[in-house]
Amino acid sequence: MTDIAALSAFLDRLASAASEAIMPHFRAGTVVANKEADSFDPVTIADRAAEQAMRALINRHYPSHGIVGEEFGSENADAEFVWVLDPIDGTRSFITGLPVWGTLIGLKHGGDPVLGMMAQPFTGERFAGDGRRAWYTGPGGNRAIVSRPCPALSAASLFTTTPALFKGADRAAYDRVESAVRLARYGCDCYAYCMVAAGNADLVVEAGLQPYDIVALIPILKGAGGDATDWAGRSAAGGGKVVASGDRRLHATVLETLAG
């Protein structure tokens, strides 16, 4: 079996390669293309260059591994180890100059997320985890990160990208949760999950996620003492409707509240 410790170090190499590709384009008037005909799904040269840089490193050092990426699809996706890449999670934030985007680098083994990193090159922060522990490197000092206790919704701080994500019964379910929390904040993408893992907030509720939006974040959250599942309490690795919590008691309450 490939050494997970060696793969943890490799996360930093991938993050650095992505950073070098991305940062010349941040707040630099980069041209924005739209990937969808009937909606706005932005992509930039930075997204594509960063994913290409990470794919090149993986193919060079771990040629037997698979890759699933937002911009260039899948290769060898049935491999034992599969990297799941989102070069810029939060491209809307990126193109409007906000530093709440990040590079997501996840690794699955046998289909299960076992390693992940969210790297934010503008702030110089990296959040990582292996499902058993989680750690931070950056201006705040290198350290282990642990989520905070919050057993009750009434004391919780909640993140979501926007309530507009939710339609019909899903919107009613989400509204039950938001109406019960102390504070709700919108629009932080992958940064929200890392703030939960680091003990600064308590809860993320989202819908419509792709695997590359969440796989990297699951080992960070679980390593920090929290949890991430779909709304039915199953694995979140496939994306879709996701709940992430820093306190597993809170997680159970949120699942019950969403279920009605």
C-alpha positions in Angstrom: 0.0 0.0 0.0 1.2 3.5 -0.8 2.5 5.3 2.3 -0.1 7.8 3.5 2.7 9.8 5.3 4.5 10.3 2.0 1.3 11.2 0.3 0.6 13.8 3.0 3.9 15.5 2.1 3.0 15.3 -1.6 -0.1 17.4 -0.9 2.1 20.4 -0.3 3.9 19.8 -3.6 0.6 19.8 -5.4 -0.6 22.9 -3.6 2.6 24.8 -4.4 2.3 23.8 -8.1 -1.3 25.0 -8.2 -0.4 28.2 -6.4 2.3 29.1 -8.9 -0.2 28.6 -11.7 -3.0 30.6 -10.1 -1.5 33.6 -8.4 -0.4 35.6 -11.5 -4.0 35.7 -12.4 -5.7 36.7 -9.1 -6.9 40.4 -9.1 -5.2 40.8 -12.5 -8.2 41.3 -14.8 -8.1 37.7 -16.0 -10.5 36.8 -18.8 -13.5 34.8 -17.6 -15.2 32.1 -19.7 -18.6 30.5 -19.1 -18.9 26.7 -19.1 -22.7 26.7 -19.3 -25.1 27.8 -22.0 -28.1 28.6 -19.8 -26.4 29.7 -16.6 -23.2 31.2 -15.3 -20.4 28.7 -14.4 -17.2 30.7 -14.7 -13.8 29.3 -15.5 -10.4 31.0 -16.0 -7.0 30.2 -17.3 -5.9 29.9 -13.7 -8.4 27.0 -13.1 -7.1 25.1 -16.1 -3.4 25.8 -15.6 -3.5 24.8 -11.9 -5.3 21.5 -12.6 -2.8 20.7 -15.4 0.1 21.4 -13.1 -1.3 19.1 -10.4 -2.1 16.3 -13.0 1.4 16.5 -14.4 2.9 16.0 -10.9 0.6 13.1 -10.1 1.3 11.4 -13.4 5.0 11.8 -12.9 5.2 10.5 -9.3 2.2 8.2 -9.0 1.4 7.0 -12.6 -0.8 4.1 -11.3 -3.1 6.5 -9.5 -6.3 7.8 -11.0 -7.4 11.5 -11.3 -10.8 13.1 -11.2 -10.7 16.9 -11.9 -13.3 19.6 -12.4 -11.7 21.0 -15.6 -10.3 17.9 -17.4 -12.5 15.0 -16.2 -11.3 11.5 -15.3 -8.4 9.3 -16.0 -7.9 5.8 -14.6 -10.8 6.5 -12.2 -11.2 2.9 -11.1 -7.7 2.8 -9.7 -7.0 1.9 -6.0 -5.9 5.5 -5.3 -7.7 8.3 -7.0 -6.9 12.1 -6.7 -9.9 14.4 -6.7 -9.0 18.0 -7.7 -10.8 21.3 -7.8 -8.1 23.8 -8.8 -10.2 26.8 -7.7 -13.2 26.1 -5.5 -15.0 29.4 -5.4 -14.2 30.7 -8.9 -16.9 33.4 -8.4 -15.0 34.7 -5.4 -11.8 34.5 -7.4 -13.0 36.6 -10.3 -14.4 39.2 -7.9 -11.2 39.5 -6.0 -12.4 37.9 -2.7 -9.9 35.6 -1.0 -12.4 32.9 0.1 -11.6 30.5 -2.7 -9.1 27.6 -2.4 -7.4 24.7 -4.2 -9.0 21.4 -3.1 -6.8 18.3 -3.3 -8.4 15.0 -2.2 -7.3 11.4 -2.3 -9.6 8.4 -2.2 -8.4 4.9 -1.4 -10.8 2.1 -2.4 -13.5 4.8 -2.9 -13.1 6.4 0.6 -11.6 9.8 1.2 -8.4 9.3 3.2 -6.5 12.5 2.7 -7.3 16.1 1.8 -6.0 19.7 1.7 -7.5 23.1 1.1 -4.8 25.6 0.1 -5.3 29.3 -0.1 -2.2 30.8 -1.8 -3.2 34.5 -1.4 -3.4 34.2 2.4 -0.7 31.5 2.6 -2.9 29.1 4.5 -3.3 25.4 4.2 -5.7 23.1 6.0 -5.2 19.4 5.7 -6.3 16.1 7.3 -6.2 12.4 7.1 -9.4 11.5 8.9 -7.6 10.9 12.2 -6.0 14.3 12.6 -6.1 17.7 11.0 -3.5 20.4 10.7 -3.0 24.0 9.6 0.1 25.8 8.2 0.2 29.5 7.5 0.5 33.0 9.1 -1.4 31.8 12.2 1.4 29.4 13.0 1.7 25.7 12.2 -0.6 23.7 14.5 -3.1 20.9 14.9 -6.7 22.0 14.4 -9.7 20.7 16.3 -13.4 21.6 15.9 -15.3 23.1 18.8 -18.1 21.6 20.8 -21.6 22.9 20.0 -24.3 20.4 20.9 -27.3 22.7 20.2 -28.5 24.4 17.0 -29.4 27.5 19.0 -25.7 28.1 19.7 -24.5 27.3 16.2 -22.9 29.4 13.4 -24.0 28.2 10.0 -22.5 28.6 6.5 -24.1 28.0 3.1 -23.1 29.3 -0.3 -26.6 30.8 -0.7 -30.2 29.7 0.3 -30.9 29.9 -3.5 -29.2 26.5 -3.8 -32.3 24.9 -2.3 -35.5 24.3 -4.1 -38.9 23.1 -3.0 -38.9 20.7 0.0 -35.1 21.1 0.2 -35.5 24.9 0.8 -38.1 24.2 3.5 -35.7 21.8 5.2 -32.8 24.2 5.0 -35.0 27.0 6.4 -35.8 24.9 9.4 -32.1 24.7 10.2 -31.3 28.3 9.5 -34.2 29.5 11.7 -32.9 27.5 14.6 -29.2 28.7 14.6 -27.6 31.7 16.2 -25.9 33.0 13.1 -25.9 32.3 9.3 -23.3 33.5 6.8 -23.3 33.0 3.1 -20.8 32.7 0.2 -17.6 31.2 1.6 -17.3 28.0 -0.4 -14.5 25.7 0.8 -13.3 28.2 3.4 -16.5 27.6 5.3 -15.7 23.9 5.9 -12.2 24.8 7.1 -13.6 27.3 9.5 -15.7 24.5 11.0 -12.7 22.2 11.2 -10.6 24.9 12.8 -13.3 25.6 15.5 -14.4 29.0 14.3 -17.9 28.0 13.2 -20.1 24.9 13.6 -22.0 23.9 10.5 -22.2 23.9 6.7 -25.4 22.9 4.8 -25.2 22.7 1.0 -26.8 21.1 -2.1 -25.7 20.5 -5.6 -22.1 19.6 -4.8 -19.9 17.6 -7.1 -17.3 15.1 -5.7 -14.5 17.5 -6.4 -16.2 20.1 -4.2 -16.2 17.9 -1.0 -13.8 14.9 -1.2 -10.8 16.9 0.0 -12.7 18.4 2.9 -14.0 15.2 4.4 -10.7 14.0 5.9 -10.0 17.5 7.2 -13.4 17.7 9.0 -13.2 14.1 10.4 -9.6 14.6 11.4 -10.5 17.7 13.4 -13.3 15.8 15.2 -16.3 16.7 13.1 -18.2 14.9 10.5 -19.5 15.3 6.9 -22.3 13.3 5.3 -25.1 13.6 2.9 -28.5 14.7 4.3 -29.4 11.0 5.0 -26.2 10.4 7.0 -24.4 8.5 4.3 -21.0 9.2 2.7 -20.7 12.7 1.3 -18.0 11.6 -1.2 -20.4 11.6 -4.1 -21.4 15.2 -3.5 -25.1 16.2 -3.7 -26.7 17.5 -0.5 -24.1 17.7 2.2 -23.9 18.5 5.9 -20.6 19.2 7.7 -20.5 19.7 11.4 -17.8 20.3 14.0 -19.7 18.5 16.7 -21.1 15.1 16.0 -24.0 15.7 18.4 -24.9 18.7 16.4 -24.6 16.7 13.2 -27.2 14.2 14.4 -29.6 17.1 15.3 -29.2 18.7 11.9 -29.9 15.5 10.1 -33.1 15.1 12.1 -34.1 18.7 11.5 -33.5 18.4 7.7 -35.6 15.2 7.7 -38.5 17.1 9.3 
